[in-house]
Amino acid sequence: MDAFTAGLLQRIRTTESDLTRARETGDDFLAEVEQEELDDLHRLAAEHGVQFGTANV
């Protein structure tokens, strides 16, 4: 796995965790921001052929 892929997968994991925490604490604004970031990361991964399912995270 190259550095780009590893970094992208780490950012996805971190953002998923941050999104979960925002939802659990009821921070709707932060949850929206994190969801948008996660959507962007998923788009970036798809554009570069990076698989981000549970097998890779």
N, CA, C and O atoms as CSV, one atom per row, in Angstrom:
chain,resi,resn,atom,element,x,y,z
A,1,MET,N,N,0.855,-1.171,0.000
A,1,MET,CA,C,0.000,0.000,0.000
A,1,MET,C,C,0.904,1.238,0.000
A,1,MET,O,O,1.833,1.350,0.800
A,2,ASP,N,N,0.609,2.150,-0.907
A,2,ASP,CA,C,1.421,3.364,-0.980
A,2,ASP,C,C,0.982,4.376,0.083
A,2,ASP,O,O,-0.044,4.209,0.742
A,3,ALA,N,N,1.788,5.425,0.226
A,3,ALA,CA,C,1.540,6.431,1.267
A,3,ALA,C,C,0.220,7.169,1.045
A,3,ALA,O,O,-0.484,7.475,2.008
A,4,PHE,N,N,-0.120,7.456,-0.205
A,4,PHE,CA,C,-1.377,8.143,-0.507
A,4,PHE,C,C,-2.565,7.314,-0.016
A,4,PHE,O,O,-3.453,7.828,0.664
A,5,THR,N,N,-2.569,6.028,-0.368
A,5,THR,CA,C,-3.668,5.143,0.022
A,5,THR,C,C,-3.746,5.008,1.531
A,5,THR,O,O,-4.826,5.102,2.113
A,6,ALA,N,N,-2.613,4.791,2.162
A,6,ALA,CA,C,-2.589,4.649,3.620
A,6,ALA,C,C,-3.096,5.917,4.300
A,6,ALA,O,O,-3.876,5.847,5.250
A,7,GLY,N,N,-2.658,7.058,3.822
A,7,GLY,CA,C,-3.095,8.326,4.403
A,7,GLY,C,C,-4.580,8.563,4.215
A,7,GLY,O,O,-5.269,9.020,5.127
A,8,LEU,N,N,-5.067,8.249,3.025
A,8,LEU,CA,C,-6.489,8.433,2.738
A,8,LEU,C,C,-7.340,7.514,3.615
A,8,LEU,O,O,-8.353,7.942,4.168
A,9,LEU,N,N,-6.930,6.264,3.738
A,9,LEU,CA,C,-7.685,5.330,4.584
A,9,LEU,C,C,-7.668,5.777,6.048
A,9,LEU,O,O,-8.666,5.635,6.754
A,10,GLN,N,N,-6.539,6.313,6.499
A,10,GLN,CA,C,-6.468,6.819,7.875
A,10,GLN,C,C,-7.403,8.008,8.061
A,10,GLN,O,O,-8.086,8.107,9.080
A,11,ARG,N,N,-7.436,8.911,7.083
A,11,ARG,CA,C,-8.343,10.067,7.170
A,11,ARG,C,C,-9.798,9.610,7.191
A,11,ARG,O,O,-10.614,10.190,7.907
A,12,ILE,N,N,-10.135,8.579,6.417
A,12,ILE,CA,C,-11.503,8.058,6.423
A,12,ILE,C,C,-11.838,7.496,7.800
A,12,ILE,O,O,-12.904,7.784,8.345
A,13,ARG,N,N,-10.935,6.696,8.366
A,13,ARG,CA,C,-11.183,6.122,9.705
A,13,ARG,C,C,-11.367,7.215,10.748
A,13,ARG,O,O,-12.282,7.150,11.569
A,14,THR,N,N,-10.501,8.213,10.716
A,14,THR,CA,C,-10.573,9.310,11.686
A,14,THR,C,C,-11.867,10.088,11.539
A,14,THR,O,O,-12.517,10.415,12.531
A,15,THR,N,N,-12.240,10.382,10.309
A,15,THR,CA,C,-13.467,11.143,10.066
A,15,THR,C,C,-14.692,10.344,10.477
A,15,THR,O,O,-15.637,10.905,11.031
A,16,GLU,N,N,-14.692,9.037,10.212
A,16,GLU,CA,C,-15.812,8.193,10.659
A,16,GLU,C,C,-15.937,8.228,12.177
A,16,GLU,O,O,-17.040,8.315,12.715
A,17,SER,N,N,-14.810,8.160,12.856
A,17,SER,CA,C,-14.812,8.220,14.320
A,17,SER,C,C,-15.319,9.570,14.816
A,17,SER,O,O,-16.130,9.634,15.740
A,18,ASP,N,N,-14.839,10.642,14.202
A,18,ASP,CA,C,-15.277,11.987,14.587
A,18,ASP,C,C,-16.772,12.178,14.323
A,18,ASP,O,O,-17.468,12.821,15.109
A,19,LEU,N,N,-17.256,11.623,13.226
A,19,LEU,CA,C,-18.680,11.705,12.899
A,19,LEU,C,C,-19.520,10.970,13.937
A,19,LEU,O,O,-20.548,11.479,14.384
A,20,THR,N,N,-19.088,9.789,14.315
A,20,THR,CA,C,-19.804,9.028,15.336
A,20,THR,C,C,-19.851,9.797,16.651
A,20,THR,O,O,-20.896,9.876,17.297
A,21,ARG,N,N,-18.723,10.356,17.036
A,21,ARG,CA,C,-18.651,11.119,18.296
A,21,ARG,C,C,-19.567,12.342,18.237
A,21,ARG,O,O,-20.253,12.648,19.212
A,22,ALA,N,N,-19.583,13.037,17.107
A,22,ALA,CA,C,-20.454,14.216,16.969
A,22,ALA,C,C,-21.920,13.817,17.080
A,22,ALA,O,O,-22.706,14.505,17.731
A,23,ARG,N,N,-22.286,12.717,16.451
A,23,ARG,CA,C,-23.679,12.246,16.530
A,23,ARG,C,C,-24.041,11.845,17.950
A,23,ARG,O,O,-25.127,12.165,18.434
A,24,GLU,N,N,-23.133,11.144,18.617
A,24,GLU,CA,C,-23.395,10.679,19.983
A,24,GLU,C,C,-23.560,11.832,20.959
A,24,GLU,O,O,-24.321,11.732,21.921
A,25,THR,N,N,-22.848,12.928,20.715
A,25,THR,CA,C,-22.937,14.073,21.629
A,25,THR,C,C,-24.016,15.063,21.216
A,25,THR,O,O,-24.243,16.066,21.894
A,26,GLY,N,N,-24.679,14.776,20.103
A,26,GLY,CA,C,-25.770,15.636,19.662
A,26,GLY,C,C,-25.321,16.930,18.993
A,26,GLY,O,O,-26.095,17.882,18.892
A,27,ASP,N,N,-24.076,16.964,18.538
A,27,ASP,CA,C,-23.557,18.158,17.867
A,27,ASP,C,C,-23.914,18.075,16.380
A,27,ASP,O,O,-23.135,17.576,15.568
A,28,ASP,N,N,-25.094,18.568,16.048
A,28,ASP,CA,C,-25.595,18.454,14.680
A,28,ASP,C,C,-24.730,19.189,13.670
A,28,ASP,O,O,-24.516,18.693,12.564
A,29,PHE,N,N,-24.230,20.362,14.032
A,29,PHE,CA,C,-23.394,21.111,13.104
A,29,PHE,C,C,-22.110,20.343,12.795
A,29,PHE,O,O,-21.743,20.180,11.631
A,30,LEU,N,N,-21.433,19.875,13.838
A,30,LEU,CA,C,-20.192,19.125,13.636
A,30,LEU,C,C,-20.469,17.833,12.873
A,30,LEU,O,O,-19.669,17.435,12.026
A,31,ALA,N,N,-21.573,17.186,13.156
A,31,ALA,CA,C,-21.920,15.959,12.428
A,31,ALA,C,C,-22.082,16.249,10.940
A,31,ALA,O,O,-21.649,15.461,10.100
A,32,GLU,N,N,-22.697,17.366,10.619
A,32,GLU,CA,C,-22.870,17.742,9.215
A,32,GLU,C,C,-21.518,18.009,8.543
A,32,GLU,O,O,-21.280,17.585,7.413
A,33,VAL,N,N,-20.647,18.714,9.253
A,33,VAL,CA,C,-19.314,19.002,8.721
A,33,VAL,C,C,-18.540,17.705,8.492
A,33,VAL,O,O,-17.926,17.518,7.442
A,34,GLU,N,N,-18.573,16.819,9.475
A,34,GLU,CA,C,-17.849,15.548,9.360
A,34,GLU,C,C,-18.429,14.676,8.240
A,34,GLU,O,O,-17.680,14.006,7.530
A,35,GLN,N,N,-19.750,14.681,8.078
A,35,GLN,CA,C,-20.374,13.897,7.018
A,35,GLN,C,C,-19.941,14.412,5.651
A,35,GLN,O,O,-19.661,13.626,4.745
A,36,GLU,N,N,-19.889,15.726,5.505
A,36,GLU,CA,C,-19.436,16.311,4.235
A,36,GLU,C,C,-17.985,15.954,3.960
A,36,GLU,O,O,-17.622,15.658,2.822
A,37,GLU,N,N,-17.155,15.980,4.991
A,37,GLU,CA,C,-15.751,15.592,4.839
A,37,GLU,C,C,-15.647,14.125,4.431
A,37,GLU,O,O,-14.858,13.770,3.555
A,38,LEU,N,N,-16.448,13.276,5.073
A,38,LEU,CA,C,-16.427,11.853,4.750
A,38,LEU,C,C,-16.886,11.615,3.311
A,38,LEU,O,O,-16.309,10.792,2.601
A,39,ASP,N,N,-17.904,12.322,2.893
A,39,ASP,CA,C,-18.365,12.209,1.502
A,39,ASP,C,C,-17.254,12.597,0.529
A,39,ASP,O,O,-17.050,11.932,-0.487
A,40,ASP,N,N,-16.542,13.670,0.843
A,40,ASP,CA,C,-15.432,14.114,-0.008
A,40,ASP,C,C,-14.316,13.069,-0.050
A,40,ASP,O,O,-13.750,12.799,-1.110
A,41,LEU,N,N,-14.006,12.490,1.098
A,41,LEU,CA,C,-12.960,11.462,1.146
A,41,LEU,C,C,-13.366,10.226,0.361
A,41,LEU,O,O,-12.540,9.637,-0.336
A,42,HIS,N,N,-14.622,9.830,0.465
A,42,HIS,CA,C,-15.107,8.675,-0.304
A,42,HIS,C,C,-15.047,8.963,-1.802
A,42,HIS,O,O,-14.699,8.087,-2.593
A,43,ARG,N,N,-15.383,10.185,-2.186
A,43,ARG,CA,C,-15.298,10.569,-3.603
A,43,ARG,C,C,-13.849,10.505,-4.072
A,43,ARG,O,O,-13.566,9.968,-5.143
A,44,LEU,N,N,-12.941,11.046,-3.283
A,44,LEU,CA,C,-11.525,11.029,-3.618
A,44,LEU,C,C,-11.011,9.593,-3.738
A,44,LEU,O,O,-10.268,9.265,-4.663
A,45,ALA,N,N,-11.407,8.758,-2.809
A,45,ALA,CA,C,-10.995,7.356,-2.859
A,45,ALA,C,C,-11.499,6.687,-4.141
A,45,ALA,O,O,-10.750,5.974,-4.808
A,46,ALA,N,N,-12.750,6.916,-4.475
A,46,ALA,CA,C,-13.321,6.319,-5.681
A,46,ALA,C,C,-12.603,6.806,-6.934
A,46,ALA,O,O,-12.351,6.024,-7.851
A,47,GLU,N,N,-12.276,8.085,-6.975
A,47,GLU,CA,C,-11.572,8.647,-8.133
A,47,GLU,C,C,-10.200,8.017,-8.334
A,47,GLU,O,O,-9.697,7.963,-9.456
A,48,HIS,N,N,-9.598,7.543,-7.258
A,48,HIS,CA,C,-8.258,6.968,-7.329
A,48,HIS,C,C,-8.262,5.449,-7.184
A,48,HIS,O,O,-7.205,4.833,-7.051
A,49,GLY,N,N,-9.441,4.850,-7.209
A,49,GLY,CA,C,-9.537,3.404,-7.136
A,49,GLY,C,C,-9.160,2.809,-5.798
A,49,GLY,O,O,-8.757,1.648,-5.719
A,50,VAL,N,N,-9.289,3.597,-4.746
A,50,VAL,CA,C,-8.958,3.122,-3.403
A,50,VAL,C,C,-10.188,2.475,-2.794
A,50,VAL,O,O,-11.243,3.101,-2.695
A,51,GLN,N,N,-10.053,1.222,-2.386
A,51,GLN,CA,C,-11.140,0.515,-1.722
A,51,GLN,C,C,-11.118,0.885,-0.246
A,51,GLN,O,O,-10.069,0.820,0.396
A,52,PHE,N,N,-12.271,1.272,0.295
A,52,PHE,CA,C,-12.288,1.713,1.694
A,52,PHE,C,C,-13.269,0.940,2.542
A,52,PHE,O,O,-13.714,1.441,3.575
A,53,GLY,N,N,-13.618,-0.266,2.138
A,53,GLY,CA,C,-14.519,-1.109,2.932
A,53,GLY,C,C,-13.837,-1.604,4.185
A,53,GLY,O,O,-12.677,-1.285,4.447
A,54,THR,N,N,-14.565,-2.382,4.953
A,54,THR,CA,C,-14.047,-2.854,6.244
A,54,THR,C,C,-12.809,-3.708,6.108
A,54,THR,O,O,-12.052,-3.833,7.070
A,55,ALA,N,N,-12.571,-4.305,4.946
A,55,ALA,CA,C,-11.377,-5.127,4.776
A,55,ALA,C,C,-10.102,-4.282,4.803
A,55,ALA,O,O,-9.026,-4.796,5.109
A,56,ASN,N,N,-10.217,-2.996,4.486
A,56,ASN,CA,C,-9.044,-2.135,4.410
A,56,ASN,C,C,-8.903,-1.204,5.593
A,56,ASN,O,O,-7.864,-0.559,5.738
A,57,VAL,N,N,-9.901,-1.112,6.436
A,57,VAL,CA,C,-9.829,-0.147,7.529
A,57,VAL,C,C,-9.667,-0.827,8.851
A,57,VAL,O,O,-9.590,-0.160,9.883
